């Protein structure tokens, strides 16, 4: 038969077990609430449009000479960027002049076959070349890996966003349909004197273009490696 001590201890053990179970449930609920709150915050952050920094209207003037950004003094090195490295980035992009445009084509190691996404790009699966973000991947390859997407590259390539009138060779210039980062659909490499090297569109080739003759939209920039 159970001793008096055991009879008295059993209710205590049962009470302790109940309390422990309640604590576990409360901790589980608290953890779930925290996770749900984090997800809600992330959803709100994802939904909120992020505006481009130092963005200006990219007035499209295909028949007029482009106005070159005003000459400025060369800024001090920032992060892993310096003026010499910026020139090297621009020179790597300039090597690709004449290569065919191919949607989804190109990358850090050179040209590749693209793929079709619409009527204009229907033949790009058999075109060996570069699209705009493939060109910038090649230009930055010795120093930084980039995702093959212009909008992602805006913040991925660096943290400093210069104004259009203070661009330096090697800066990446972006065009957005609505002034937000998610609206970015095109990127090019600034080479100085108000010009960029870009991969424009299917059927075209990588070429140098005055900055205000690229396309309409909103224009912003990022200095690589900052």
N, C-alpha and C positions, 0 to 999 in steps of 0.2 A: 504494500500500500504506500501511496506517496507520503512523504514526510510533511510536517507542518511548514517547514521552510520552503519546500518545493511548491506547495499549494499557494503560499503567499507570493512566491517569485513568478509564477506563471502569469498572473494578471499584469505584473510589471513588465514582463517581456512582451506580452501582447500589446500593451500600451506603447512601449518603445517602438515596436514594429509598425504600429499604426502611424505614430508620429513621423517615423522615417519615411513611410510611404507617402504621407502628405507632403513632406519636404521635397521628395523627389518630384512629385506632381507639380508643385509650385515652381521648382527650378526649371522643369521642362516647359511649363507655360511661359515663364519669364524669358527663357531662351527663344521660344517661338515668337513671342512678341518683339523681341529685339531684332530677330532675323527679318520679320515682316516689316519692321520700321526701316531697316537698312534697304530692303528691296524697294520700299515706297520712295525713299529718298533718291535712290539710284534711278528709278523710273522718272521721277520729276526732273532730275538732272539731265537724263537722256532726252526728255521731251522739250526742255528749254533750249531754244536756238541760241547758239554761241556766236556772237558777232565777231567779225574779223577786226583786228586791230589796225589802226591807221588806214582804214579802207577809204578809197575815193571812187567816184563814178568813173568807169572806164569808157569815156566818150569815144565812140568808134568813128574814126576819120580815115577811111581807106584811101581817099584821094589827096589827103593833105599830109605834109611832112609832120612827123611826130615831134612834139616838144620834148626835148631831152631834159631829164631832171637837172636841177641846178647843181653846179659843181660845188662840192663840199670838201672839207679837209678829211683826210683818211682817218677813220676812228681808231682808237686804241684796240688792241686784241681783246676778244671777248670769248671766254671759254676756250674751245679749241679752234676758234676762228681767228685768222689774221688776214691782212690784205693780200699777202702772197698766196695764201691757201685759197682765198676767194678767186683769184686770177686762175689758179690751177683748176678749180671747179669749172669756171667758164671755158677754159681751154679744152677740157675733156668733153664738154657739151658740144663745142664747135667742131670737134673731130667727126661728129656724126652728120654733119651737113651732107645732104644728098641722099641719105638713106630713106627708103619709102616709109610712109606712115602705115602702121598696122595696129588695129585696136587690140590691146592686151599684149602687144609685142614688146620685146626688149626687156633688159634688166641689167643687173650689175656686171654680167659677163659679156654683154653685147646684144646683137639683134636676135630675134626669134620669130616664129610664126604666131600670128594673132588669131582672132576668132571673130565670127560675125555676131553682131547684136542687133542690127537693123539693116534696112535696105542699103544705106550708104556703105556699110562695112561688110556686105555680103561676100566679097572676095578676099577679105583679110585673112582667112584661114590659110590661104596659099601665098600670102605676102610676108616676106622675111624682112622685118624692120622694127620700128619703135612706135609706141604711142607717147603721149606727153609725159606721163609719170614713169614710163620705162626709160625715157631719155634722162630724167633726173636721177633715177636709180643708178644709171651708168655714171653720170657726172659725179655723184657722191660716193661711189663704190669703195674707193680706197680708205674712206674715213668713216662712213656710216651706212648701215643697211636700212633700207626703206621699204615700206609696204607699197605694193603696186596700185596706189590709189591716190589721186591728187588731193582730195579733201583730207585724208589721213596725214599726208606729208606736211600739211600746213603747220601743225604743231609737232609732228614727229621729227622734222629735220632740225629744229632749233627752237629756242624760247624767245628770241628777240625779234620783234616785228618792226623793221624800219619804215619810215614814211617813204612815199614814192619819190619825193624830192631829195632823199638822202641815200638812194640805192648805191651799192657797191658791186663790182663784178663778182659773180658767183652767187648773189642773192637769188632766191627763188621767188618768182612773181606768180600770183594766183588770181584767177577770175572766178567770181561767184555770181550766180543768177539773181541772188536776193540779199547779198551782203553778209550771209552767215557762212560759217565754216562748212556746214553740211551742204550748202548750196554750191560749193566749189566744184567746177567741172573741168578746169584746165590749169596747167602749170607750165612755166617756162623758166629759162635761166637768163638772168640779166648779164649782159656782157659789156656794158658801158655805152656812153654816147646816146642814151635813150633807146637802145635796142636790146632785144632778147633773141635767144635761139630757141626754137620751139618745133614740136611735131604737131602740125595743125589739125589735120583731118584725113580721113580715108581718101585715097587718090592723090594726095599731096606728098611732099617730102620734107624732111627736117631742114629748116632754113632760118635765116636771120630776118627778123621783122621789127620795124619800129614799134615801140611799146604800145602806142595808142592806135595801132592798126591790127592788133591781134584779134580782139572780139569785144562786143559790148558786154556790159555787166558792171560788177563792182570789183575793184582791183586792190589787192593787199600783198604783202611780202613777208618773207621770213629769212633771216640771216642764218645760214647753215652752221651747225656745230656750236651754237651759242647756248 
